[in-house]
Amino acid sequence: MIRIFARAASAATILLALAAPAFAHVSLEVGKAVIGSTYKAVLRVPHGCDGNATTSIRVKIPEGFLTAKPQPKAGWSLDITTGKYAKSYELYGSPVTEGATEITWSGGNLPDAQYEEFVFRGTLAADLPADTTLYFPVIQTCTTGEEDWIDTSGSEDGTPAPGLKLTAPAAK
């Protein structure tokens, strides 16, 4: 009986060790969404930079993620950079040609030993291609140093940008 528990504990430890790298990156809470739908992006920030507290999170809003609106966070300042989209989109029967291109939460203090979430929402353009990934590059600034979560190659090694897998709407 003790041997069974020891093996189960060993297996659990190995699984946690293998899963740990996936939790070391800034990531999206929900990594899949339907094209043309509204999406609530929850950026999970699991740590600071080499032991230092996080003081700013800046996310680049990708083309095709329309009318992005951030959720304010107590104790943090919020800055929204807007600009023109590369093309005009139709949303609820009206053309949309500009919107948020970057969102920054700054001036806060998230200790390295604590976890936090930064939230924004928007609509995925109806003409985005299915079975692709939409990336949200993030710059995490800390009291000393920064982490650039900007790699859009699809690799989980290094500093991957949070990615959202796009799926086709259900057939009617």
Secondary structure, DSSP 8 states (H G I E B T S, - for coil): -HHHHHHHHHHHHHHHHHHHHHHSS-EESS-EEETTSEEEEEEEE---BTTB-EEEEEEE--TTEEEEEE---TT-EEEEEEEEEEEEEEETTEEEEEEEEEEEEEEEEE-TT--EEEEEEEEE-TTS-TT-EEE--EEEEESS-EEEE-B-SS-SSSSB--EEEEE-----
